[in-house]
Amino acid sequence: MVDLDDLELELDVAEESGESREAFAAEQEVLSEFAKPRRSIYDMTVLHVKTLDAAMDCFHQYDADGDGLLNLVELGQVFEKLNLSKNDIVTEVLSEMPTPSSGGGIVDLGEFLSILRMAVVSEDPDDDETRFRKAFRSFDKDSNGFLDVKELHHVLNMLDSKYSDEEVGRVFIEMDKDGDGRVDYTEFVKFLSVPKDRKTGSRHSQ
């Protein structure tokens, strides 16, 4: 739920910086629209294809009723099968999750992948720059140094088959800042960069 007081404060800050309320509101709408695909693509930059395939197989294997959700016990079993049950991040998340009996302890695929991403990052010596470059090269199937809409569609649908052609097209247009019909590495990284908060300078989580 949006905190109206916080939003009003951000609007005031935007006006003080010379930005109109209309422009600020439009920016927030764009950020909200692309939060999910941004998170999906970022997850893909961290979770290499082999890791992702194994994780997806495990998720669907333990999602016995096919509702796209795992309970606390099933989640623990998945991470054990992925050899991550002793990972500090996984241990902390599982220990802090509310139990099913208290009405919690349920995660969907997106939440599972976010936990997995944090766990993998904690054991991965690469920094974001290295991950981004490796991911961009793997997404660029024809190795021409750019991503086209077909390649973007493939990336997004590896995580979520619900992206329509129209949705992928909107994401592609947002990424393709110079409008040349292709996404270069700089545009790719810019899309994944999390905007800074005007009030604190901190970064919003996606």
N, CA, C and O of each residue as an XYZ file, in Angstrom:
824
protein
N       0.844     -1.194      0.000
C       0.000      0.000      0.000
C       0.880      1.245      0.000
O       1.888      1.294      0.705
N       0.505      2.247     -0.786
C       1.275      3.480     -0.871
C       1.011      4.340      0.350
O      -0.142      4.559      0.722
N       2.075      4.829      0.975
C       1.948      5.759      2.092
C       1.756      7.154      1.509
O       2.680      7.714      0.919
N       0.551      7.720      1.674
C       0.233      9.001      1.053
C       1.092     10.129      1.594
O       1.454     11.043      0.852
N       1.426     10.079      2.888
C       2.287     11.120      3.459
C       3.671     11.080      2.838
O       4.243     12.121      2.516
N       4.218      9.861      2.667
C       5.538      9.729      2.051
C       5.512     10.196      0.605
O       6.438     10.863      0.143
N       4.439      9.842     -0.113
C       4.340     10.243     -1.507
C       4.238     11.758     -1.617
O       4.855     12.362     -2.494
N       3.461     12.374     -0.728
C       3.325     13.827     -0.744
C       4.668     14.490     -0.470
O       5.009     15.496     -1.092
N       5.435     13.920      0.470
C       6.749     14.470      0.780
C       7.671     14.361     -0.421
O       8.409     15.298     -0.726
N       7.634     13.215     -1.112
C       8.476     13.047     -2.291
C       8.072     14.020     -3.391
O       8.927     14.530     -4.115
N       6.777     14.280     -3.519
C       6.311     15.251     -4.507
C       6.828     16.647     -4.172
O       7.233     17.398     -5.059
N       6.811     16.989     -2.873
C       7.328     18.295     -2.455
C       8.813     18.404     -2.760
O       9.282     19.442     -3.227
N       9.562     17.317     -2.492
C      10.995     17.316     -2.775
C      11.232     17.475     -4.268
O      12.142     18.188     -4.693
N      10.398     16.798     -5.063
C      10.536     16.897     -6.516
C      10.319     18.328     -6.983
O      11.036     18.814     -7.857
N       9.321     19.011     -6.396
C       9.050     20.391     -6.785
C      10.197     21.307     -6.396
O      10.568     22.209     -7.147
N      10.764     21.065     -5.196
C      11.884     21.888     -4.751
C      13.079     21.740     -5.669
O      13.856     22.681     -5.837
N      13.236     20.555     -6.271
C      14.368     20.328     -7.163
C      14.073     20.801     -8.583
O      14.893     20.625     -9.484
N      12.897     21.404     -8.781
C      12.554     21.943    -10.088
C      11.796     20.972    -10.971
O      11.548     21.267    -12.141
N      11.425     19.826    -10.436
C      10.702     18.826    -11.217
C       9.211     18.961    -10.948
O       8.800     19.067     -9.792
N       8.401     18.959    -11.993
C       6.962     19.117    -11.828
C       6.351     17.868    -11.219
O       6.905     16.773    -11.328
N       5.197     18.044    -10.573
C       4.495     16.895    -10.008
C       4.102     15.915    -11.109
O       4.145     14.700    -10.913
N       3.719     16.450    -12.264
C       3.309     15.580    -13.363
C       4.474     14.702    -13.826
O       4.303     13.508    -14.072
N       5.659     15.307    -13.940
C       6.828     14.550    -14.385
C       7.218     13.501    -13.358
O       7.573     12.375    -13.707
N       7.148     13.883    -12.076
C       7.502     12.943    -11.012
C       6.527     11.771    -10.988
O       6.937     10.617    -10.866
N       5.230     12.074    -11.105
C       4.218     11.020    -11.094
C       4.417     10.071    -12.270
O       4.268      8.857    -12.130
N       4.754     10.633    -13.428
C       4.987      9.801    -14.608
C       6.189      8.890    -14.396
O       6.172      7.727    -14.801
N       7.234      9.417    -13.760
C       8.431      8.619    -13.487
C       8.100      7.460    -12.557
O       8.539      6.332    -12.783
N       7.316      7.741    -11.500
C       6.961      6.691    -10.549
C       6.123      5.604    -11.209
O       6.256      4.426    -10.878
N       5.263      5.998    -12.140
C       4.435      5.021    -12.848
C       5.308      4.098    -13.688
O       5.068      2.891    -13.742
N       6.318      4.662    -14.343
C       7.238      3.866    -15.156
C       8.020      2.897    -14.280
O       8.168      1.724    -14.622
N       8.529      3.399    -13.130
C       9.303      2.545    -12.234
C       8.461      1.379    -11.746
O       8.948      0.252    -11.659
N       7.194      1.644    -11.427
C       6.308      0.597    -10.943
C       6.031     -0.431    -12.032
O       6.032     -1.634    -11.769
N       5.792      0.042    -13.258
C       5.465     -0.859    -14.361
C       6.600     -1.823    -14.660
O       6.360     -2.983    -14.993
N       7.845     -1.346    -14.543
C       8.978     -2.163    -14.951
C       9.720     -2.806    -13.781
O      10.792     -3.382    -13.971
N       9.159     -2.714    -12.569
C       9.821     -3.302    -11.402
C       9.954     -4.814    -11.539
O      11.007     -5.377    -11.242
N       8.884     -5.473    -11.989
C       8.912     -6.935    -12.087
C       9.892     -7.423    -13.155
O      10.729     -8.274    -12.854
N       9.821     -6.912    -14.405
C      10.806     -7.379    -15.389
C      12.233     -7.004    -15.017
O      13.169     -7.741    -15.326
N      12.408     -5.845    -14.346
C      13.758     -5.468    -13.911
C      14.295     -6.502    -12.921
O      15.450     -6.920    -13.009
N      13.440     -6.909    -11.979
C      13.871     -7.914    -11.005
C      14.148     -9.244    -11.694
O      15.119     -9.927    -11.367
N      13.290     -9.613    -12.650
C      13.478    -10.877    -13.364
C      14.813    -10.905    -14.098
O      15.550    -11.888    -14.030
N      15.117     -9.813    -14.803
C      16.367     -9.768    -15.565
C      17.561     -9.739    -14.625
O      18.586    -10.363    -14.898
N      17.430     -9.011    -13.507
C      18.536     -8.982    -12.548
C      18.774    -10.371    -11.968
O      19.919    -10.796    -11.810
N      17.691    -11.076    -11.650
C      17.843    -12.448    -11.159
C      18.598    -13.297    -12.171
O      19.433    -14.125    -11.808
N      18.292    -13.079    -13.446
C      18.956    -13.850    -14.494
C      20.443    -13.523    -14.603
O      21.234    -14.376    -15.006
N      20.831    -12.294    -14.246
C      22.254    -11.944    -14.320
C      23.057    -12.681    -13.256
O      24.258    -12.900    -13.416
N      22.391    -13.060    -12.176
C      23.067    -13.736    -11.065
C      22.958    -15.254    -11.190
O      23.922    -15.983    -10.956
N      21.773    -15.709    -11.561
C      21.530    -17.147    -11.626
C      21.883    -17.663    -13.014
O      21.098    -17.530    -13.953
N      23.050    -18.244    -13.135
C      23.472    -18.773    -14.420
C      22.474    -19.831    -14.887
O      21.759    -20.420    -14.077
N      22.432    -20.062    -16.176
C      21.409    -20.926    -16.762
C      21.358    -22.292    -16.084
O      20.274    -22.804    -15.802
N      22.523    -22.888    -15.819
C      22.552    -24.208    -15.191
C      21.916    -24.163    -13.808
O      21.120    -25.034    -13.455
N      22.271    -23.137    -13.018
C      21.699    -22.982    -11.679
C      20.205    -22.731    -11.763
O      19.425    -23.293    -10.994
N      19.813    -21.882    -12.705
C      18.400    -21.540    -12.855
C      17.574    -22.755    -13.251
O      16.498    -22.984    -12.699
N      18.069    -23.533    -14.202
C      17.340    -24.728    -14.633
C      17.126    -25.687    -13.470
O      16.031    -26.219    -13.286
N      18.183    -25.906    -12.683
C      18.081    -26.812    -11.535
C      17.092    -26.269    -10.508
O      16.303    -27.021     -9.936
N      17.141    -24.953    -10.280
C      16.252    -24.330     -9.301
C      14.793    -24.429     -9.736
O      13.919    -24.738     -8.926
N      14.534    -24.167    -11.011
C      13.162    -24.236    -11.515
C      12.629    -25.666    -11.438
O      11.474    -25.889    -11.076
N      13.482    -26.629    -11.782
C      13.073    -28.035    -11.706
C      12.702    -28.410    -10.272
O      11.689    -29.070    -10.036
N      13.536    -27.980     -9.313
C      13.271    -28.281     -7.905
C      11.984    -27.618     -7.434
O      11.171    -28.239     -6.750
N      11.804    -26.358     -7.804
C      10.605    -25.626     -7.373
C       9.353    -26.360     -7.834
O       8.437    -26.593     -7.045
N       9.316    -26.722     -9.104
C       8.117    -27.368     -9.644
C       7.958    -28.794     -9.114
O       6.840    -29.294     -8.990
N       9.077    -29.444     -8.803
C       9.005    -30.795     -8.248
C       8.330    -30.789     -6.875
O       7.517    -31.662     -6.571
N       8.677    -29.793     -6.048
C       8.124    -29.748     -4.692
C       6.809    -28.970     -4.613
O       6.124    -29.001     -3.591
N       6.468    -28.285     -5.680
C       5.160    -27.624     -5.752
C       4.146    -28.665     -6.217
O       3.682    -28.644     -7.357
N       3.817    -29.569     -5.306
C       3.042    -30.760     -5.658
C       1.677    -30.448     -6.259
O       1.234    -31.126     -7.186
N       1.006    -29.415     -5.728
C      -0.339    -29.125     -6.225
C      -0.344    -28.149     -7.395
O      -1.402    -27.808     -7.925
N       0.854    -27.701     -7.797
C       0.961    -26.852     -8.975
C       0.373    -25.468     -8.830
O       0.005    -24.842     -9.824
N       0.277    -24.971     -7.580
C      -0.315    -23.642     -7.380
C       0.717    -22.522     -7.427
O       0.382    -21.355     -7.227
N       1.987    -22.881     -7.694
C       3.030    -21.863     -7.793
C       3.525    -21.363     -6.454
O       4.133    -20.296     -6.375
N       3.267    -22.134     -5.382
C       3.663    -21.729     -4.033
C       4.368    -22.878     -3.319
O       4.067    -24.049     -3.551
N       5.312    -22.522     -2.447
C       5.974    -23.508     -1.593
C       5.764    -23.115     -0.140
O       5.831    -21.937      0.212
N       5.507    -24.118      0.709
C       5.442    -23.818      2.136
C       6.842    -23.903      2.733
O       7.805    -24.212      2.030
N       6.951    -23.633      4.005
C       8.254    -23.554      4.663
C       9.024    -24.867      4.571
O      10.230    -24.864      4.322
N       8.339    -25.980      4.768
C       8.990    -27.291      4.708
C       9.486    -27.572      3.291
O      10.621    -28.006      3.097
N       8.630    -27.323      2.310
C       9.004    -27.566      0.911
C      10.172    -26.676      0.496
O      11.064    -27.111     -0.232
N      10.161    -25.430      0.963
C      11.241    -24.504      0.631
C      12.572    -25.017      1.174
O      13.595    -24.960      0.492
N      12.546    -25.517      2.405
C      13.755    -26.086      2.989
C      14.257    -27.278      2.198
O      15.464    -27.447      2.024
N      13.335    -28.110      1.717
C      13.713    -29.284      0.930
C      14.346    -28.880     -0.403
O      15.301    -29.504     -0.865
N      13.800    -27.829     -1.008
C      14.351    -27.350     -2.276
C      15.786    -26.872     -2.092
O      16.666    -27.228     -2.876
N      16.025    -26.063     -1.057
C      17.377    -25.547     -0.837
C      18.346    -26.656     -0.441
O      19.536    -26.583     -0.744
N      17.838    -27.676      0.233
C      18.696    -28.817      0.565
C      19.112    -29.549     -0.705
O      20.266    -29.953     -0.849
N      18.172    -29.716     -1.618
C      18.486    -30.404     -2.873
C      19.456    -29.585     -3.724
O      20.238    -30.143     -4.493
N      19.400    -28.257     -3.581
C      20.306    -27.378     -4.325
C      21.640    -27.184     -3.605
O      22.473    -26.383     -4.031
N      21.836    -27.925     -2.505
C      23.063    -27.840     -1.700
C      23.286    -26.444     -1.121
O      24.419    -25.978     -1.004
N      22.187    -25.789     -0.762
C      22.282    -24.452     -0.179
C      21.637    -24.386      1.202
O      21.430    -23.299      1.742
N      21.321    -25.542      1.772
C      20.624    -25.542      3.061
C      21.478    -24.965      4.182
O      20.942    -24.496      5.185
N      22.809    -24.993      4.026
C      23.698    -24.465      5.062
C      24.182    -23.052      4.744
O      24.976    -22.481      5.493
N      23.703    -22.490      3.635
C      24.060    -21.118      3.283
C      23.516    -20.159      4.339
O      22.379    -20.312      4.787
N      24.320    -19.171      4.739
C      23.921    -18.258      5.814
C      22.634    -17.505      5.482
O      21.773    -17.330      6.344
N      22.506    -17.059      4.232
C      21.311    -16.317      3.829
C      20.078    -17.205      3.927
O      19.054    -16.800      4.477
N      20.182    -18.411      3.392
C      19.054    -19.347      3.415
C      18.675    -19.689      4.850
O      17.495    -19.698      5.201
N      19.673    -19.969      5.672
C      19.414    -20.309      7.077
C      18.691    -19.178      7.787
O      17.746    -19.410      8.540
N      19.143    -17.943      7.542
C      18.526    -16.787      8.190
C      17.087    -16.592      7.717
O      16.190    -16.351      8.525
N      16.870    -16.697      6.404
C      15.521    -16.502      5.861
C      14.557    -17.553      6.404
O      13.450    -17.227      6.831
N      14.983    -18.809      6.384
C      14.108    -19.884      6.847
C      13.796    -19.756      8.336
O      12.682    -20.053      8.769
N      14.780    -19.314      9.114
C      14.566    -19.203     10.558
C      13.642    -18.045     10.912
O      12.979    -18.071     11.948
N      13.598    -17.020     10.045
C      12.787    -15.840     10.340
C      11.400    -15.889      9.714
O      10.549    -15.055     10.022
N      11.169    -16.863      8.836
C       9.855    -16.956      8.202
C       8.809    -17.436      9.197
O       9.075    -18.345      9.983
N       7.620    -16.835      9.173
C       6.545    -17.316     10.051
C       6.119    -18.717      9.636
O       6.193    -19.063      8.457
N       5.682    -19.509     10.574
C       5.282    -20.880     10.284
C       3.915    -20.905      9.602
O       3.124    -19.975      9.763
N       3.633    -21.968      8.838
C       2.318    -22.080      8.194
C       1.163    -22.013      9.185
O       0.093    -21.499      8.860
N       1.377    -22.535     10.398
C       0.301    -22.532     11.393
C      -0.078    -21.121     11.826
O      -1.182    -20.892     12.319
N       0.854    -20.167     11.637
C       0.562    -18.779     12.003
C       0.117    -17.966     10.794
O       0.000    -16.742     10.857
N      -0.130    -18.672      9.691
C      -0.631    -17.996      8.500
C       0.445    -17.494      7.565
O       0.157    -16.707      6.662
N       1.689    -17.934      7.760
C       2.787    -17.481      6.907
C       3.551    -18.658      6.338
O       3.021    -19.761      6.208
N       4.819    -18.401      5.998
C       5.671    -19.469      5.514
C       5.367    -19.930      4.110
O       5.664    -21.072      3.756
N       4.774    -19.057      3.292
C       4.453    -19.404      1.913
C       5.192    -18.454      0.980
O       5.146    -17.240      1.176
N       5.875    -18.988     -0.036
C       6.579    -18.139     -1.000
C       6.182    -18.535     -2.414
O       5.914    -19.703     -2.695
N       6.149    -17.539     -3.304
C       5.891    -17.833     -4.712
C       7.221    -17.945     -5.450
O       8.285    -17.830     -4.842
N       7.159    -18.167     -6.750
C       8.376    -18.387     -7.529
C       9.292    -17.171     -7.491
O      10.507    -17.315     -7.353
N       8.719    -15.975     -7.613
C       9.534    -14.764     -7.597
C      10.269    -14.588     -6.285
O      11.446    -14.227     -6.273
N       9.581    -14.842     -5.173
C      10.212    -14.722     -3.854
C      11.301    -15.775     -3.675
O      12.365    -15.499     -3.122
N      11.019    -16.984     -4.151
C      12.010    -18.055     -4.080
C      13.277    -17.676     -4.846
O      14.387    -17.861     -4.347
N      13.107    -17.146     -6.059
C      14.265    -16.780     -6.873
C      15.051    -15.629     -6.250
O      16.273    -15.567     -6.383
N      14.356    -14.721     -5.571
C      15.046    -13.619     -4.899
C      15.917    -14.137     -3.756
O      17.048    -13.686     -3.574
N      15.378    -15.091     -2.983
C      16.167    -15.701     -1.904
C      17.359    -16.448     -2.498
O      18.482    -16.348     -2.004
N      17.095    -17.195     -3.565
C      18.158    -17.948     -4.226
C      19.243    -17.012     -4.745
O      20.435    -17.291     -4.614
N      18.811    -15.888     -5.342
C      19.786    -14.920     -5.858
C      20.692    -14.410     -4.743
O      21.910    -14.348     -4.913
N      20.102    -14.042     -3.597
C      20.903    -13.543     -2.477
C      21.878    -14.606     -1.984
O      23.019    -14.302     -1.634
N      21.417    -15.857     -1.960
C      22.279    -16.950     -1.508
C      23.447    -17.156     -2.464
O      24.588    -17.331     -2.036
N      23.152    -17.134     -3.763
C      24.199    -17.336     -4.768
C      25.206    -16.191     -4.730
O      26.413    -16.416     -4.814
N      24.704    -14.960     -4.605
C      25.591    -13.794     -4.548
C      26.537    -13.887     -3.353
O      27.706    -13.513     -3.450
N      26.026    -14.387     -2.223
C      26.848    -14.466     -1.012
C      28.016    -15.428     -1.170
O      28.993    -15.350     -0.426
N      27.918    -16.345     -2.148
C      28.991    -17.316     -2.371
C      29.731    -17.066     -3.684
O      30.599    -17.844     -4.077
N      29.376    -15.970     -4.357
C      29.946    -15.670     -5.670
C      30.943    -14.518     -5.535
O      30.568    -13.440     -5.073
N      32.205    -14.721     -5.927
C      33.209    -13.657     -5.793
C      33.045    -12.524     -6.802
O      33.660    -11.469     -6.640
N      32.231    -12.717     -7.838
C      32.069    -11.690     -8.869
C      31.310    -10.479     -8.328
O      30.441    -10.615     -7.467
N      31.651     -9.280     -8.847
C      30.884     -8.084     -8.527
C      29.805     -7.890     -9.592
O      29.744     -8.639    -10.568
N      28.948     -6.870     -9.395
C      27.841     -6.651    -10.329
C      28.326     -6.431    -11.756
O      27.734     -6.951    -12.701
N      29.399     -5.662    -11.915
C      29.901     -5.372    -13.256
C      30.253     -6.658    -13.993
O      29.908     -6.823    -15.163
N      30.935     -7.564    -13.312
C      31.317     -8.836    -13.932
C      30.087     -9.669    -14.252
O      29.998    -10.272    -15.321
N      29.131     -9.702    -13.312
C      27.902    -10.469    -13.545
C      27.122     -9.908    -14.731
O      26.631    -10.658    -15.575
N      27.015     -8.572    -14.785
C      26.271     -7.948    -15.875
C      26.892     -8.291    -17.224
O      26.181     -8.607    -18.178
N      28.218     -8.227    -17.302
C      28.883     -8.504    -18.581
C      28.714     -9.972    -18.985
O      28.464    -10.275    -20.151
N      28.849    -10.867    -18.024
C      28.662    -12.291    -18.322
C      27.231    -12.554    -18.787
O      27.001    -13.278    -19.755
N      26.271    -11.949    -18.075
C      24.866    -12.162    -18.416
C      24.545    -11.594    -19.790
O      23.868    -12.237    -20.593
N      25.033    -10.383    -20.059
C      24.744     -9.751    -21.348
C      25.256    -10.623    -22.492
O      24.573    -10.801    -23.501
N      26.459    -11.163    -22.327
C      27.014    -12.030    -23.375
C      26.167    -13.287    -23.553
O      25.972    -13.754    -24.676
N      25.661    -13.839    -22.437
C      24.853    -15.058    -22.551
C      23.476    -14.768    -23.146
O      22.907    -15.616    -23.834
N      22.935    -13.570    -22.884
C      21.633    -13.200    -23.442
C      21.739    -12.873    -24.934
O      20.788    -13.061    -25.691
N      22.907    -12.383    -25.339
C      23.147    -11.970    -26.726
C      23.443    -13.207    -27.570
O      24.600    -13.512    -27.857
N      22.388    -13.911    -27.962
C      22.533    -15.221    -28.595
C      23.298    -15.185    -29.910
O      24.017    -16.132    -30.230
N      23.154    -14.101    -30.681
C      23.860    -14.048    -31.963
C      25.214    -13.347    -31.854
O      25.897    -13.143    -32.858
N      25.596    -12.979    -30.625
C      26.924    -12.405    -30.346
C      27.247    -11.179    -31.197
O      28.380    -11.006    -31.645
N      26.237    -10.327    -31.416
C      26.488     -9.117    -32.202
C      26.691     -7.883    -31.326
O      26.831     -6.770    -31.834
N      26.706     -8.086    -30.002
C      26.938     -6.969    -29.091
C      25.689     -6.208    -28.703
O      25.769     -5.174    -28.041
N      24.523     -6.715    -29.113
C      23.258     -6.051    -28.807
C      22.194     -7.096    -28.472
O      22.307     -8.263    -28.846
N      21.157     -6.647    -27.759
C      19.992     -7.490    -27.524
C      18.852     -6.998    -28.405
O      18.598     -5.796    -28.481
N      18.169     -7.920    -29.068
C      16.971     -7.545    -29.809
C      15.749     -8.004    -29.019
O      15.886     -8.644    -27.977
N      14.571     -7.682    -29.507
C      13.355     -7.968    -28.752
C      13.138     -9.476    -28.600
O      12.582     -9.922    -27.596
N      13.568    -10.253    -29.580
C      13.422    -11.706    -29.496
C      14.297    -12.267    -28.379
O      13.867    -13.148    -27.634
N      15.512    -11.762    -28.265
C      16.415    -12.228    -27.206
C      15.894    -11.818    -25.830
O      15.998    -12.584    -24.872
N      15.333    -10.606    -25.731
C      14.752    -10.163    -24.463
C      13.558    -11.034    -24.089
O      13.386    -11.398    -22.926
N      12.743    -11.363    -25.071
C      11.576    -12.223    -24.833
C      12.028    -13.568    -24.262
O      11.410    -14.095    -23.336
N      13.099    -14.115    -24.812
C      13.626    -15.400    -24.338
C      14.075    -15.297    -22.883
O      13.796    -16.190    -22.082
N      14.767    -14.214    -22.538
C      15.262    -14.029    -21.171
C      14.100    -13.942    -20.183
O      14.090    -14.639    -19.169
N      13.130    -13.092    -20.477
C      12.010    -12.896    -19.559
C      11.187    -14.164    -19.380
O      10.722    -14.458    -18.279
N      11.011    -14.904    -20.449
C      10.164    -16.086    -20.359
C      10.878    -17.300    -19.790
O      10.249    -18.335    -19.569
N      12.181    -17.194    -19.550
C      12.868    -18.255    -18.819
C      12.407    -18.274    -17.370
O      12.429    -19.316    -16.715
N      11.986    -17.105    -16.871
C      11.544    -17.000    -15.484
C      10.031    -16.950    -15.355
O       9.477    -17.416    -14.360
N       9.367    -16.397    -16.337
C       7.921    -16.216    -16.225
C       7.305    -16.254    -17.617
O       7.467    -15.319    -18.400
N       6.604    -17.330    -17.919
C       6.038    -17.505    -19.254
C       4.805    -16.637    -19.488
O       4.178    -16.714    -20.545
N       4.457    -15.807    -18.496
C       3.244    -15.001    -18.614
C       3.477    -13.665    -19.318
O       2.523    -12.917    -19.533
N       4.717    -13.349    -19.679
C       4.970    -12.099    -20.387
C       4.439    -12.207    -21.817
O       4.841    -13.089    -22.576
N       3.539    -11.305    -22.168
C       2.997    -11.295    -23.528
C       3.960    -10.560    -24.460
O       4.888     -9.889    -24.009
N       3.725    -10.696    -25.762
C       4.546     -9.976    -26.737
C       4.461     -8.471    -26.498
O       5.454     -7.756    -26.628
N       3.268     -8.001    -26.148
C       3.078     -6.568    -25.909
C       3.872     -6.103    -24.689
O       4.492     -5.040    -24.720
N       3.853     -6.896    -23.617
C       4.592     -6.529    -22.401
C       6.090     -6.521    -22.663
O       6.795     -5.611    -22.228
N       6.574     -7.530    -23.370
C       7.998     -7.578    -23.702
C       8.371     -6.374    -24.564
O       9.438     -5.783    -24.398
N       7.480     -6.024    -25.481
C       7.731     -4.870    -26.338
C       7.866     -3.583    -25.548
O       8.720     -2.752    -25.858
N       7.025     -3.405    -24.519
C       7.106     -2.193    -23.695
C       8.409     -2.158    -22.902
O       9.032     -1.106    -22.763
N       8.815     -3.320    -22.384
C      10.085     -3.388    -21.653
C      11.240     -3.051    -22.592
O      12.160     -2.319    -22.226
N      11.181     -3.592    -23.802
C      12.256     -3.350    -24.768
C      12.359     -1.865    -25.107
O      13.459     -1.315    -25.165
N      11.225     -1.220    -25.330
C      11.225      0.213    -25.645
C      11.806      1.014    -24.489
O      12.537      1.980    -24.708
N      11.485      0.618    -23.254
C      12.027      1.305    -22.080
C      13.540      1.127    -21.997
O      14.246      2.052    -21.597
N      14.041     -0.036    -22.365
C      15.481     -0.292    -22.323
C      16.218      0.434    -23.448
O      17.325      0.938    -23.258
N      15.589      0.479    -24.615
C      16.222      1.029    -25.819
C      16.114      2.555    -25.819
O      15.286      3.129    -26.526
N      16.958      3.198    -25.023
C      16.844      4.639    -24.802
C      17.083      5.469    -26.061
O      16.471      6.525    -26.221
N      17.959      5.014    -26.957
C      18.226      5.819    -28.151
C      17.309      5.450    -29.318
O      17.400      6.037    -30.397
N      16.423      4.470    -29.094
C      15.416      4.141    -30.094
C      15.937      3.566    -31.390
O      15.299      3.710    -32.433
N      17.105      2.905    -31.340
C      17.655      2.362    -32.587
C      17.227      0.915    -32.842
O      17.710      0.275    -33.777
N      16.314      0.402    -32.002
C      15.796     -0.940    -32.224
C      16.664     -2.047    -31.675
O      16.456     -3.218    -31.996
N      17.637     -1.693    -30.848
C      18.491     -2.696    -30.225
C      19.014     -2.135    -28.905
O      19.114     -0.921    -28.731
N      19.344     -3.030    -27.985
C      19.793     -2.623    -26.650
C      21.272     -2.951    -26.505
O      21.672     -4.111    -26.605
N      22.083     -1.918    -26.268
C      23.507     -2.171    -26.059
C      23.779     -2.402    -24.572
O      22.869     -2.327    -23.746
N      25.025     -2.680    -24.246
C      25.370     -3.025    -22.865
C      25.076     -1.875    -21.906
O      24.581     -2.104    -20.802
N      25.374     -0.646    -22.312
C      25.133      0.512    -21.448
C      23.650      0.664    -21.137
O      23.282      0.929    -19.993
N      22.800      0.499    -22.138
C      21.352      0.594    -21.931
C      20.860     -0.539    -21.032
O      19.971     -0.345    -20.203
N      21.442     -1.706    -21.204
C      21.098     -2.872    -20.383
C      21.384     -2.594    -18.907
O      20.539     -2.844    -18.048
N      22.573     -2.080    -18.622
C      22.963     -1.793    -17.238
C      22.117     -0.663    -16.660
O      21.717     -0.716    -15.497
N      21.846      0.354    -17.469
C      21.044      1.481    -16.993
C      19.649      1.026    -16.592
O      19.103      1.504    -15.597
N      19.072      0.115    -17.351
C      17.741     -0.398    -17.023
C      17.757     -1.139    -15.691
O      16.809     -1.046    -14.911
N      18.835     -1.876    -15.433
C      18.919     -2.667    -14.206
C      19.282     -1.838    -12.986
O      19.088     -2.283    -11.855
N      19.807     -0.643    -13.202
C      20.224      0.195    -12.081
C      19.010      0.648    -11.292
O      18.023      1.112    -11.864
N      19.087      0.512     -9.967
C      17.973      0.881     -9.097
C      18.024      2.377     -8.830
O      19.064      2.881     -8.407
N      16.919      3.114     -9.068
C      16.918      4.566     -8.855
C      17.210      4.933     -7.410
O      16.830      4.211     -6.488
N      17.887      6.059     -7.219
C      18.172      6.549     -5.874
C      16.990      7.326     -5.318
O      16.281      8.013     -6.054
N      16.787      7.212     -4.015
C      15.737      7.949     -3.328
C      16.143      9.415     -3.223
O      17.263      9.721     -2.812
N      15.242     10.318     -3.590
C      15.558     11.746     -3.570
C      15.845     12.255     -2.162
O      16.659     13.158     -1.969
N      15.162     11.660     -1.180
C      15.262     12.199      0.178
C      16.537     11.750      0.876
O      17.155     12.522      1.609
N      16.934     10.488      0.647
C      18.027      9.929      1.430
C      19.251      9.597      0.611
O      20.348      9.452      1.151
N      19.066      9.474     -0.720
C      20.185      9.059     -1.549
C      20.376      7.563     -1.539
O      21.261      7.045     -2.221
N      19.548      6.849     -0.765
C      19.647      5.394     -0.726
C      18.933      4.812     -1.927
O      18.216      5.517     -2.638
N      19.135      3.501     -2.154
C      18.527      2.868     -3.316
C      17.291      2.093     -2.918
O      17.268      1.395     -1.905
N      16.243      2.234     -3.757
C      15.018      1.475     -3.537
C      15.278      0.019     -3.865
O      16.012     -0.279     -4.807
N      14.695     -0.888     -3.112
C      14.751     -2.301     -3.468
C      13.633     -2.580     -4.444
O      12.595     -1.918     -4.437
N      13.864     -3.574     -5.286
C      12.855     -3.900     -6.289
C      12.094     -5.126     -5.871
O      11.194     -5.567     -6.586
